[in-house]
């Protein structure tokens, strides 16, 4: 829900997090709506899932976000508090360096 481009000092993600505007199935329903409308209703769900899997590979997901530097570290949910505390402790102690993120 934050990113370096919005001023974050450190970005964490849990395993299985979605790093996208929308899920791959929702994106496929928009991007391939005509193709999905052309197939029989019985096979639509299978084609939708195949296209969603392909979209996930192309668009990235968590592995791609790590490679691009969008996410700094993947952490276990139980480690969230200690990871955030360590990030705050390691952050520069300069006042006024960070403002409000654009809302």
Secondary structure, DSSP 4 states (H G I P E B T S, - for coil): ---GGGT-S--EEETT---SSS-HHHHHHHHTHHHHHHS-HHHHHHHHHHHHHHHHHHH--HHHHHHHTS-SEEE-GGGHHHHHHHHHHHS---TTS--PPP-
